[in-house]
Amino acid sequence: MSEHSATIEWRRTTPDFSYRTYNRSHAWRFDSGVEVPGRASPANVPSTLAQAPGVDPEEGFVAAISSCHMLWFLHVACTHKFIVDRYSDHAAGVLEKDRDGGMAITRVTLRPAVVFSGASPAREQLAELHEEAHKQCFIANSVKTEIVIEPR
């Protein structure tokens, strides 16, 4: 077992605390010392707000799924003696109403492109490597979101 933590910090920077105007900028701080600027998704807040740079929770969720899958894919490929030179994924999540009528990221599609050195896996082997990575991914195992993998 391991424990993982993050500190999220927000401070009001507006004179008022009105839904249409209060700032959504905040910080994500991690034990490694890394700090990531956070924000609300522009799609989910009033257009009257100035948008600051940063990662919104929905993007972070998609990135966590993609990153976890990639790390497991690298492990699985290595154990099968494939040499990976590059891995790139353009992942996308869909925020919509779920079966209960609440808003949720209901589907995340991973679109990994992998470049190998030496012998590359056949198409079926590549699909099996991704399937095994998906089964091992801690984040995928922790959410009810449908996760689709479309290797490029």
N, C-alpha and C positions, 0 to 999 in steps of 0.2 A: 504494500500500500504506500502511496505517496500523497502528499497534500500540495496543492497549488493555489497561489493567492494572487490577487491584484488589488491595488488601492485605486479607487476612483474618487477624484476630488473635483468639486465644482464650487465656485464663488460667484455671487451676484455681482455684475459689473454695470448694471443699469440702474438709473435712479428709482425706477418703479419695479414692481413685480407683476406685470401684466402678461397674460398668455401671449399676446401678439408681439411683445417687445423684449421679454427677459432673455438673456444670453443662454445659449445651449453649449457653449464651449466648455470643455472640461479636460482633465488629464487622466490617462491610464498609466499607473506606475506599477512596475513589476519588480520582483525580488532581484532580478539580474541588474537592476539599475537603469533599465531602459524606461523612458517616458514617451508615451505616444499621445499626441493631441487627439482629443475626442470631440465629437460634435453630434448634433441630431442630423438625420438624413434630410436633405432639402425637400425630398418628396413627402415628408411627414410633418412638416411644420409650416406655419404661416409664411407666405411669400414676402411679408413685410420684414422678415428677419434678414439681417446681413449674414452671409455665410462665411464662416471662418474655415481655414484649412483644418483637416483632421479626418479621423476614421469614425464613421458612425457605427453603432452596435450591429446593424444588419450586415454591413461590410465585414466587420470583425468576425461575425458568426460564420459567414461564407469563407473567409480567409482561414479560420481555425479548422474547418472541415477540410478544405483543400490542402492546407499545410500538413495536417495529420495523415491524410491519405498519401501525400507525397513521401513523407518520412517512412511510412510503412511500405510503400512501393519500393523505395530504395533498398530497404532491408530485405524484402522478399526477392527482388532482382539479384541482389548480392548473394543471397543463400542459394540461388539457382545458377550462380556463376555467370550472370550477365553483367557486363560493364556498362554502367550508365554514365554518359558524358554530360547530358543536359536534360533537364525536366522543366517544362513550362506549362502552366495551367491557366486558362482564362475561365475561371469559375463564375457562376451566376446563380443568385438566389431569387426566388419569386415570393414576394410578400403579398398575401391575399387572405380572404376569409377562409378559415378552416371549416371542417364539418360541423363544428359547434357554433359557427358564426363569429368567432373571435379572429382577430388579425394574427397571422403567424407566417413565418417563412415555411411554406409548405413543401417546397422542392428546391434542391440545390443540384445544379448540373455541373459536373467537373468535366473539363475538356483538356486532359493532359496530352501534351506532345512530348515524346521521349526520344532522345537521340542516344544510340548505343555505339560502343566501339566493338570491333570484332564481330562475333556472331550476334545477330539480333534474333529475338524470339519470333516465331511464326505468329500470325494474327491470332490464332486460337490460344497460343501460349501467352501472348500479351494480355488477352482478355482474362486468362486465369491468374496472371500476376496481379492485375487490377482487382479481381474478385477477392483474392487472398488479402491484399492490402486493405480492401474495404471491410472485410470480416474482422481484421485486427485493429482497425482504427478506433481508438478510445472515444473520440468525439462522435463519430458516426454511431457507435454503440450507445451513446448517451442521449440521443435526440430522437424525436418521432418524425422529423422531417424526412421526406423521401429524398434519397440521394441517388442521382443518375450519373453514370460514368460513360462518357463518350470519347474514347481515345481518338486523337487526331493523327 
